[in-house]
Amino acid sequence: MKFRAWLAILAGFLPASLVAVVAFLTAYSWPAIRFNGVNFIWHDVWNLGNLYADPVHVGGMPIQPGAHYGILFLIVGTLLTTAIALVLALPVGVGAAIFLAEATSGKLRIWLSSFVELLAAIPSVVFGLWGYVVLIPLLGRHVYPAMAKVLAVIPFFSGPPGSGYGLLTAGIVLSIMIVPLIAATLRDALVAQPKSLREAAMGMGATRFEAIWNVVLPGTYRVLIGATFLALGRALGETMAVLMVSGNALNYLPHNIYTPVSTMAAFVVSQLDSALQDPTGMAVRSLAEIALILCIISVIINGTARAMLWFWARSPQPGGA
């Protein structure tokens, strides 16, 4: 019983740490929550006010004259970059996992799998620097102008192609960062599927691709859902890489896919130094409120993943466990 109790205590550190973080962010940002209200989410103007003037009192709380905090542009930027990253990374990750599990074997599979896993270990600032030096000039000078011309009939793809910084660039960098998470996790699940599934499907006349796609892959849907939401969490919280390639836009919503944007995590880092100049502390507390909302979004997404896995567990699953 002692061993079991110690395991329970150790396991309890994880949910306890989450509760502690949420409690701290809530307590620290509470003055900002009272001051900003629901307009914090629906307005897209972030203004620290006149930092050189004497503070004024609004609702009993001191703020700088002209201070206003709204993060709609951050929420939109975060969700759009994450959505683009998933749209790009999911098919590539699934394809890479199928290739590693079904088209390679022996030492070749080991080496290629190790290479994919090493991609996940590269620091995000390295991806950001690569995007800044290589990707932004390439996309801004050659790819985006051509895309804007060819895809002009599609509203969100038309308009000025920009300089390379922006929504699509951030999504591409994020997709490269999360592909290894999807590919490595799904590859292990595919390798673990019994060979009898493939043999039975091919024995009934299915091609190798049909056997993999229609029989083997459906048996790994729970793993795929889990890996997708794990990658989604990574994309939502990514900071430095996005900050280096997104353009760090302020106070406006993107009008096309090339528009500079800013995400919640990147904005907290970029604005912290300026917020510390606010003598009332309201700017820093508003940044903490951003962190709290981002944390809540992550919890909701992970809860959705758990609900989907629970629903999938109760549903008949083709192709095995």
C-alpha positions, 0 to 999 in steps of 0.5 A: 500500500505504501508503494501505491500511495507514493505512486498516487502522490507522484502522479498527483503532481501533474494535475496539481501543477496544472491547478496551481498554474491556473490558480496563480494566473487567475489571482495575478490577472484578476485586476486586469480581468475586472478592468478589461471585462469581456471586451478583452476578448472581442476588441482588437486594440492593444494600447499601453496608454501614456506611460509618461503621464500620472496614472488615473483611476478607472473603476477604482483601479489605477491605469495609465491614461488611454490604456486599452487592452483587447486581444481579438487579433491575437486569438484569430492569429493563434487559431489561424496559424495553428489551423494552417499548421495542422492542415499542412502537417497532418497529411505529411505526418500520416504519409511519412508514418505509413512510409516508415511502417510499411515501405521500409524495414531493417536498418533503413527504417531505424535510420529514417525513424531516428531522423524524424525523431531528431526533427522533434528535438531541434529547438524552436529558435533554430526553426525560427532562424531558418525561417527568417534566413531561408523561408521568408526571402524565398516565399516573399520574393518568389512563391507568394507573388505567384500564389497571389496572381494564380489564386487571385480568384480565391478571396483569402489568397488574393491581395498584396503578397507582402514581404514573406512575414505573415500568417502562411509563413508561420503556419509552414514553420509550425507544420514542420515542427509538429510533423515529427510528433504525428509521424513518430507516434503513428508509425509506432502504432502502425508497426504494432498492428498485427500482420494478420490484418494485412494478410487477411485483407490482401488475401481477399483481393485488396491491394497493399495500399487498400489493405493499409488504408482501409484495414490497418490505418483505421485501427490506429485512429485513436492514436492518430487523434491523440497525436494530432491533439498533441501536435495541436497543443505544441502549435498553440504554445509555440513562441520563438519560431512564430515570433521570428517569422509571423511579422508580429502584427499589432491591432489588426486582423489578417485580410489575406493569408500573407498578412503579418499576424501575432499569436498569443504566446509570441505576443506575451514575449514580445510585449513583456519588456514594454509592459514592465514600463507600466508603473501601475502593473496593469499591462503585465497583468493583462499579459497574464490574462492572455496566458490564462486564456491560452491555458484555458484554450489548451485545456479545452482542446485536450478535454475535447481530445479525451472526449473524442477518444472516449467516444471512439472507445465506445464505438465499434472499431474496424481493423483491430484495437 
